[in-house]
Amino acid sequence: MKNILFLVLSGIFFIGCKKVSVDEGSVNLSSIAGTWELRQAQNGMTPIINYSSGNGNILQFTDSTYKRYKDGNLTITGYYIIIRDNSVTTETGLAISPGQFISRIIFDGDVTSHKTFFEISNSNLTFLSGFFPVDGGSSIVYQLK
């Protein structure tokens, strides 16, 4: 009887602790946690601006909060959530390969602003938002410090 009870309780524990995969709508939050420094920005019709190391434009993420620094000065703190969202092509007007930019970040519960999508590749964190065909798109690249 003790063995059956143990098996039932073990099963409940493992089912309750099951990690949800990306395919089920969750995104690995630990992937964005860390300190990121601005390296490149393009907004609307402006040319790409490249930033050197030590520029003081930093994003710091924990598992649920963020801090933004501009020129070394803290400008904003808050919380964020990450959700899976496959609408990047529709939202940005860009031809994005399937499976890319499927993570959407929502800062401080603001669901009325343009959707912001991100992807991490080669120690770079790239954000896309806005609609590029009407010169309203934004591409921002940060590098892991």
N, CA, C and O of each residue as an XYZ file, in Angstrom:
580
protein
N       0.819     -1.193      0.000
C       0.000      0.000      0.000
C       0.866      1.262      0.000
O       0.554      2.240     -0.679
N       1.968      1.228      0.777
C       2.867      2.383      0.826
C       3.490      2.638     -0.540
O       3.687      3.791     -0.924
N       3.806      1.561     -1.290
C       4.394      1.718     -2.620
C       3.422      2.380     -3.583
O       3.822      3.225     -4.384
N       2.150      2.007     -3.515
C       1.143      2.605     -4.390
C       0.970      4.080     -4.047
O       0.901      4.920     -4.944
N       0.900      4.401     -2.762
C       0.780      5.792     -2.330
C       1.986      6.601     -2.790
O       1.838      7.732     -3.254
N       3.176      6.025     -2.664
C       4.397      6.689     -3.107
C       4.343      6.965     -4.604
O       4.684      8.067     -5.032
N       3.924      5.992     -5.412
C       3.833      6.160     -6.865
C       2.815      7.231     -7.240
O       3.069      8.045     -8.129
N       1.677      7.236     -6.577
C       0.646      8.239     -6.863
C       1.151      9.635     -6.526
O       1.012     10.562     -7.325
N       1.742      9.784     -5.333
C       2.259     11.100     -4.932
C       3.410     11.543     -5.828
O       3.511     12.726     -6.153
N       4.274     10.626     -6.231
C       5.379     10.954     -7.149
C       4.842     11.418     -8.487
O       5.343     12.379     -9.070
N       3.820     10.731     -8.972
C       3.217     11.115    -10.248
C       2.607     12.504    -10.187
O       2.770     13.305    -11.108
N       1.908     12.784     -9.103
C       1.312     14.114     -8.925
C       2.405     15.176     -8.863
O       2.271     16.245     -9.459
N       3.483     14.881     -8.142
C       4.590     15.831     -8.031
C       5.191     16.124     -9.404
O       5.390     17.287     -9.756
N       5.480     15.084    -10.181
C       6.116     15.287    -11.486
C       5.186     15.957    -12.480
O       5.640     16.758    -13.297
N       3.910     15.655    -12.432
C       2.960     16.326    -13.311
C       2.850     17.797    -12.922
O       2.832     18.669    -13.790
N       2.777     18.074    -11.619
C       2.680     19.452    -11.150
C       3.916     20.271    -11.451
O       3.827     21.488    -11.608
N       5.071     19.624    -11.534
C       6.325     20.333    -11.785
C       6.738     20.302    -13.242
O       7.849     20.716    -13.575
N       5.869     19.820    -14.118
C       6.212     19.717    -15.532
C       6.500     21.103    -16.086
O       5.707     22.028    -15.909
N       7.630     21.242    -16.751
C       7.983     22.507    -17.374
C       7.267     22.612    -18.712
O       7.297     21.670    -19.504
N       6.634     23.729    -18.970
C       5.921     23.922    -20.218
C       6.924     24.255    -21.300
O       7.806     25.087    -21.093
N       6.805     23.627    -22.433
C       7.753     23.875    -23.520
C       7.344     25.103    -24.311
O       6.229     25.604    -24.163
N       8.254     25.590    -25.159
C       7.979     26.755    -26.000
C       6.783     26.477    -26.899
O       5.981     27.375    -27.156
N       6.653     25.243    -27.380
C       5.553     24.914    -28.262
C       4.201     25.040    -27.569
O       3.176     25.188    -28.233
N       4.191     24.984    -26.250
C       2.948     25.110    -25.512
C       2.678     26.542    -25.073
O       1.708     26.788    -24.356
N       3.507     27.485    -25.483
C       3.230     28.882    -25.225
C       4.138     29.558    -24.233
O       4.069     30.778    -24.090
N       4.982     28.833    -23.544
C       5.885     29.439    -22.587
C       7.221     29.743    -23.261
O       7.584     29.102    -24.248
N       7.936     30.704    -22.736
C       9.256     31.045    -23.251
C      10.233     30.979    -22.094
O       9.899     31.383    -20.981
N      11.416     30.485    -22.333
C      12.443     30.368    -21.303
C      12.887     31.760    -20.860
O      13.606     32.449    -21.583
N      12.455     32.167    -19.669
C      12.766     33.504    -19.180
C      14.244     33.700    -18.874
O      14.750     34.819    -18.962
N      14.936     32.636    -18.520
C      16.331     32.798    -18.151
C      17.190     33.224    -19.332
O      18.302     33.714    -19.135
N      16.700     33.048    -20.554
C      17.495     33.399    -21.717
C      17.718     34.904    -21.840
O      18.725     35.328    -22.408
N      16.810     35.710    -21.326
C      16.948     37.163    -21.445
C      17.583     37.772    -20.191
O      18.050     38.910    -20.228
N      17.604     37.036    -19.098
C      18.174     37.545    -17.846
C      19.654     37.842    -18.045
O      20.388     37.039    -18.622
N      20.078     38.990    -17.567
C      21.474     39.389    -17.681
C      21.586     40.866    -17.959
O      20.599     41.601    -17.909
N      22.795     41.293    -18.252
C      23.078     42.699    -18.543
C      23.443     42.818    -20.009
O      24.342     42.132    -20.497
N      22.742     43.691    -20.704
C      22.890     43.869    -22.151
C      23.247     45.320    -22.447
O      22.678     46.240    -21.859
N      24.187     45.519    -23.357
C      24.616     46.879    -23.727
C      24.244     47.173    -25.178
O      24.450     46.340    -26.061
N      23.699     48.354    -25.414
C      23.273     48.771    -26.749
C      24.449     48.758    -27.721
O      25.525     49.276    -27.423
N      24.224     48.153    -28.896
C      25.263     48.100    -29.930
C      24.819     48.709    -31.247
O      25.646     49.220    -32.003
N      23.498     48.660    -31.537
C      23.038     49.158    -32.833
C      21.570     49.548    -32.736
O      20.790     48.896    -32.042
N      21.200     50.609    -33.433
C      19.804     51.048    -33.445
C      19.452     51.618    -34.806
O      20.243     52.307    -35.449
N      18.236     51.304    -35.218
C      17.676     51.915    -36.419
C      16.208     52.168    -36.162
O      15.460     51.254    -35.815
N      15.800     53.411    -36.334
C      14.417     53.801    -36.110
C      13.895     54.533    -37.335
O      14.479     55.525    -37.771
N      12.786     54.037    -37.892
C      12.191     54.684    -39.051
C      13.161     54.785    -40.210
O      13.801     53.800    -40.580
N      13.269     55.959    -40.777
C      14.132     56.166    -41.942
C      15.559     56.553    -41.567
O      16.392     56.751    -42.452
N      15.853     56.662    -40.282
C      17.203     57.057    -39.885
C      18.198     55.949    -40.225
O      17.852     54.768    -40.185
N      19.420     56.323    -40.555
C      20.426     55.296    -40.836
C      20.769     54.507    -39.575
O      20.496     54.953    -38.461
N      21.361     53.345    -39.759
C      21.780     52.514    -38.637
C      22.850     53.256    -37.846
O      23.797     53.797    -38.416
N      22.688     53.274    -36.539
C      23.672     53.885    -35.644
C      24.355     52.758    -34.882
O      23.687     51.945    -34.242
N      25.672     52.707    -34.947
C      26.449     51.716    -34.208
C      27.012     52.357    -32.950
O      27.439     53.511    -32.974
N      27.014     51.609    -31.847
C      27.494     52.093    -30.561
C      28.688     51.257    -30.115
O      28.702     50.038    -30.287
N      29.672     51.910    -29.552
C      30.863     51.206    -29.074
C      30.641     50.691    -27.655
O      29.706     51.098    -26.965
N      31.507     49.805    -27.248
C      31.470     49.255    -25.896
C      31.664     50.373    -24.876
O      32.429     51.309    -25.105
N      30.962     50.266    -23.747
C      31.097     51.267    -22.695
C      30.251     52.499    -22.904
O      30.520     53.530    -22.286
N      29.223     52.436    -23.764
C      28.410     53.614    -24.075
C      27.409     53.978    -22.986
O      26.818     55.056    -23.034
N      27.205     53.093    -21.995
C      26.327     53.415    -20.871
C      24.853     53.196    -21.116
O      24.035     53.506    -20.250
N      24.484     52.661    -22.293
C      23.086     52.365    -22.596
C      22.862     50.877    -22.346
O      23.198     50.031    -23.175
N      22.291     50.584    -21.192
C      22.240     49.228    -20.660
C      20.797     48.812    -20.384
O      19.974     49.621    -19.954
N      20.507     47.540    -20.637
C      19.277     46.901    -20.179
C      19.690     45.765    -19.261
O      20.511     44.929    -19.639
N      19.129     45.726    -18.056
C      19.387     44.635    -17.119
C      18.069     43.925    -16.856
O      17.069     44.549    -16.503
N      18.087     42.608    -17.036
C      16.901     41.798    -16.803
C      17.162     40.782    -15.706
O      18.215     40.146    -15.674
N      16.191     40.633    -14.802
C      16.136     39.481    -13.904
C      15.051     38.582    -14.506
O      14.663     38.765    -15.660
N      14.570     37.628    -13.739
C      13.510     36.761    -14.254
C      12.180     37.481    -14.461
O      11.325     36.985    -15.195
N      11.988     38.644    -13.828
C      10.699     39.321    -13.987
C      10.794     40.847    -13.989
O       9.792     41.515    -14.245
N      11.951     41.410    -13.715
C      12.088     42.868    -13.673
C      13.181     43.329    -14.629
O      14.001     42.538    -15.096
N      13.170     44.619    -14.903
C      14.203     45.193    -15.765
C      14.590     46.576    -15.259
O      13.840     47.233    -14.538
N      15.786     46.995    -15.661
C      16.276     48.351    -15.430
C      16.880     48.831    -16.740
O      17.574     48.083    -17.428
N      16.608     50.083    -17.076
C      17.162     50.676    -18.288
C      18.025     51.869    -17.907
O      17.606     52.743    -17.148
N      19.234     51.887    -18.445
C      20.183     52.975    -18.214
C      20.455     53.678    -19.527
O      20.632     53.033    -20.561
N      20.490     54.999    -19.485
C      20.870     55.805    -20.654
C      22.052     56.659    -20.242
O      21.983     57.412    -19.270
N      23.130     56.535    -20.986
C      24.371     57.254    -20.669
C      24.807     57.009    -19.230
O      25.325     57.910    -18.570
N      24.597     55.799    -18.750
C      25.020     55.412    -17.408
C      24.063     55.772    -16.295
O      24.299     55.414    -15.141
N      22.978     56.478    -16.616
C      22.003     56.904    -15.608
C      20.740     56.045    -15.678
O      20.188     55.827    -16.757
N      20.292     55.565    -14.530
C      19.074     54.772    -14.463
C      17.891     55.643    -14.869
O      17.647     56.689    -14.269
N      17.151     55.202    -15.899
C      16.029     55.997    -16.386
C      14.676     55.360    -16.122
O      13.670     56.063    -16.028
N      14.637     54.034    -16.001
C      13.354     53.375    -15.777
C      13.586     51.991    -15.182
O      14.559     51.307    -15.501
N      12.678     51.609    -14.325
C      12.650     50.243    -13.784
C      11.223     49.747    -13.901
O      10.281     50.539    -13.924
N      11.069     48.457    -13.974
C       9.727     47.912    -14.064
C       9.751     46.407    -14.156
O      10.744     45.756    -13.831
N       8.634     45.871    -14.605
C       8.520     44.422    -14.751
C       8.178     44.104    -16.197
O       7.788     44.985    -16.964
N       8.327     42.858    -16.553
C       8.006     42.426    -17.907
C       7.514     40.989    -17.876
O       7.738     40.246    -16.921
N       6.836     40.628    -18.956
C       6.497     39.237    -19.197
C       6.879     38.906    -20.636
O       6.976     39.791    -21.487
N       7.089     37.644    -20.887
C       7.399     37.174    -22.235
C       6.335     36.168    -22.622
O       6.004     35.261    -21.859
N       5.805     36.344    -23.821
C       4.819     35.395    -24.338
C       5.234     34.969    -25.741
O       6.024     35.636    -26.409
N       4.689     33.863    -26.158
C       4.904     33.414    -27.530
C       3.895     34.145    -28.412
O       2.716     34.244    -28.071
N       4.369     34.656    -29.552
C       3.506     35.391    -30.470
C       4.068     35.199    -31.875
O       5.201     35.592    -32.152
N       3.289     34.604    -32.747
C       3.737     34.311    -34.109
C       3.348     35.385    -35.121
O       3.382     35.124    -36.323
N       2.983     36.575    -34.675
C       2.485     37.605    -35.588
C       3.544     38.612    -36.030
O       3.189     39.688    -36.511
N       4.833     38.298    -35.883
C       5.891     39.271    -36.197
C       5.829     39.741    -37.648
O       6.028     40.928    -37.905
N       5.564     38.866    -38.591
C       5.514     39.268    -39.999
C       4.381     40.264    -40.232
O       4.574     41.277    -40.905
N       3.215     39.986    -39.687
C       2.070     40.883    -39.832
C       2.314     42.207    -39.129
O       2.007     43.268    -39.674
N       2.857     42.154    -37.934
C       3.050     43.362    -37.119
C       4.156     44.271    -37.638
O       4.045     45.493    -37.536
N       5.232     43.691    -38.200
C       6.382     44.503    -38.627
C       6.434     44.730    -40.129
O       7.129     45.635    -40.591
N       5.706     43.919    -40.903
C       5.754     44.037    -42.360
C       7.029     43.474    -42.956
O       7.309     43.700    -44.133
N       7.808     42.747    -42.170
C       9.061     42.152    -42.642
C       8.844     40.684    -42.986
O       7.960     40.029    -42.433
N       9.655     40.180    -43.898
C       9.627     38.750    -44.225
C      10.540     38.041    -43.230
O      11.757     38.001    -43.409
N       9.949     37.491    -42.196
C      10.687     36.815    -41.137
C      10.515     35.313    -41.324
O       9.402     34.832    -41.535
N      11.611     34.582    -41.247
C      11.558     33.124    -41.380
C      10.736     32.526    -40.240
O      10.786     33.008    -39.108
N       9.975     31.467    -40.551
C       9.200     30.804    -39.492
C      10.108     30.359    -38.349
O      11.207     29.851    -38.573
N       9.634     30.557    -37.125
C      10.402     30.171    -35.949
C      11.303     31.270    -35.412
O      11.864     31.128    -34.325
N      11.455     32.367    -36.154
C      12.271     33.482    -35.666
C      11.366     34.569    -35.086
O      10.238     34.758    -35.542
N      11.861     35.265    -34.100
C      11.138     36.358    -33.445
C       9.731     35.925    -33.023
O       8.747     36.613    -33.295
N       9.659     34.775    -32.357
C       8.371     34.282    -31.858
C       8.148     34.679    -30.408
O       7.091     34.400    -29.843
N       9.137     35.328    -29.803
C       9.015     35.769    -28.409
C       8.656     37.246    -28.394
O       9.285     38.064    -29.065
N       7.646     37.564    -27.626
C       7.198     38.952    -27.482
C       7.378     39.356    -26.028
O       7.032     38.609    -25.113
N       7.919     40.536    -25.835
C       8.105     41.051    -24.480
C       7.095     42.172    -24.246
O       6.889     43.031    -25.103
N       6.477     42.147    -23.085
C       5.516     43.180    -22.706
C       6.049     43.843    -21.446
O       6.153     43.211    -20.395
N       6.388     45.129    -21.563
C       6.924     45.881    -20.440
C       5.789     46.512    -19.637
O       4.906     47.162    -20.198
N       5.821     46.315    -18.329
C       4.909     46.982    -17.390
C       3.430     46.806    -17.737
O       2.619     47.690    -17.460
N       3.079     45.676    -18.340
C       1.691     45.377    -18.647
C       1.104     46.185    -19.794
O      -0.109     46.155    -20.004
N       1.933     46.908    -20.542
C       1.457     47.768    -21.626
C       1.170     46.939    -22.884
O       2.081     46.623    -23.649
N      -0.089     46.597    -23.086
C      -0.470     45.817    -24.261
C      -1.048     46.691    -25.371
O      -1.485     46.167    -26.396
N      -1.059     48.014    -25.190
C      -1.619     48.903    -26.209
C      -0.557     49.464    -27.147
O      -0.892     49.906    -28.246
N       0.700     49.460    -26.752
C       1.777     49.950    -27.624
C       2.064     48.926    -28.711
O       1.537     47.814    -28.690
N       2.919     49.321    -29.674
C       3.349     48.372    -30.697
C       3.905     47.129    -30.024
O       4.558     47.217    -28.984
N       3.648     45.987    -30.612
C       4.219     44.747    -30.103
C       5.736     44.797    -30.274
O       6.240     45.278    -31.289
N       6.453     44.298    -29.276
C       7.912     44.227    -29.336
C       8.319     42.761    -29.304
O       8.042     42.040    -28.346
N       8.986     42.338    -30.380
C       9.457     40.967    -30.509
C      10.953     40.950    -30.260
O      11.632     41.954    -30.480
N      11.475     39.815    -29.801
C      12.915     39.731    -29.616
C      13.437     38.354    -29.961
O      12.701     37.368    -29.998
N      14.735     38.325    -30.211
C      15.434     37.072    -30.465
C      16.851     37.217    -29.943
O      17.453     38.288    -30.021
N      17.374     36.120    -29.407
C      18.750     36.093    -28.925
C      19.549     35.179    -29.834
O      19.170     34.033    -30.078
N      20.661     35.701    -30.332
C      21.518     34.924    -31.218
C      22.948     35.427    -31.081
O      23.193     36.631    -31.157
N      23.895     34.514    -30.879
C      25.322     34.869    -30.789
C      25.580     35.990    -29.782
O      26.293     36.943    -30.097
N      25.023     35.894    -28.597
C      25.192     36.886    -27.517
C      24.604     38.244    -27.860
O      24.935     39.241    -27.217
N      23.729     38.300    -28.873
C      23.035     39.532    -29.228
C      21.547     39.384    -28.954
O      20.951     38.344    -29.233
N      20.964     40.421    -28.413
C      19.544     40.502    -28.139
C      18.969     41.547    -29.094
O      19.282     42.732    -28.979
N      18.129     41.113    -30.036
C      17.570     42.015    -31.041
C      16.084     42.202    -30.797
O      15.342     41.228    -30.665
N      15.645     43.470    -30.736
C      14.241     43.820    -30.597
C      13.733     44.370    -31.927
O      14.424     45.147    -32.585
N      12.530     43.967    -32.320
C      11.845     44.517    -33.488
C      10.483     45.016    -33.043
O       9.782     44.342    -32.288
N      10.114     46.197    -33.512
C       8.770     46.704    -33.241
C       8.391     47.720    -34.303
O       9.247     48.245    -35.015
N       7.112     47.985    -34.398
C       6.622     48.939    -35.379
C       6.472     48.303    -36.752
O       6.797     47.131    -36.943
N       5.976     49.088    -37.711
C       5.710     48.599    -39.061
C       6.715     49.220    -40.022
O       6.631     50.407    -40.340
N       7.650     48.425    -40.476
C       8.776     48.902    -41.277
C       8.396     49.483    -42.643
O       8.999     50.481    -43.040
N       7.426     48.919    -43.393
C       7.133     49.457    -44.726
C       6.688     50.918    -44.749
O       6.804     51.575    -45.784
N       6.188     51.431    -43.645
C       5.799     52.844    -43.604
C       6.778     53.642    -42.743
O       6.428     54.657    -42.143
N       8.031     53.139    -42.704
C       9.113     53.810    -41.976
C       8.817     53.985    -40.497
O       9.301     54.928    -39.871
N       8.033     53.091    -39.941
C       7.718     53.166    -38.529
C       8.359     52.066    -37.711
O       8.065     51.917    -36.525
N       9.243     51.284    -38.344
C       9.849     50.157    -37.643
C      11.078     50.546    -36.867
O      11.725     51.556    -37.142
N      11.384     49.722    -35.894
C      12.558     49.941    -35.035
C      13.270     48.611    -34.838
O      12.643     47.598    -34.529
N      14.584     48.626    -35.020
C      15.425     47.466    -34.761
C      16.535     47.900    -33.813
O      17.323     48.790    -34.135
N      16.593     47.272    -32.650
C      17.570     47.622    -31.630
C      18.347     46.353    -31.266
O      17.747     45.310    -31.003
N      19.672     46.442    -31.251
C      20.508     45.286    -30.937
C      21.336     45.589    -29.692
O      22.014     46.614    -29.618
N      21.270     44.686    -28.719
C      22.069     44.754    -27.507
C      23.019     43.552    -27.494
O      22.727     42.506    -28.073
N      24.140     43.722    -26.835
C      25.103     42.622    -26.697
C      25.249     42.277    -25.222
O      25.297     43.160    -24.366
N      25.319     40.983    -24.941
C      25.481     40.524    -23.583
C      26.826     41.001    -23.034
O      27.862     40.846    -23.680
N      26.795     41.582    -21.836
C      28.033     42.079    -21.217
C      28.684     40.986    -20.426
O      29.739     41.201    -19.828
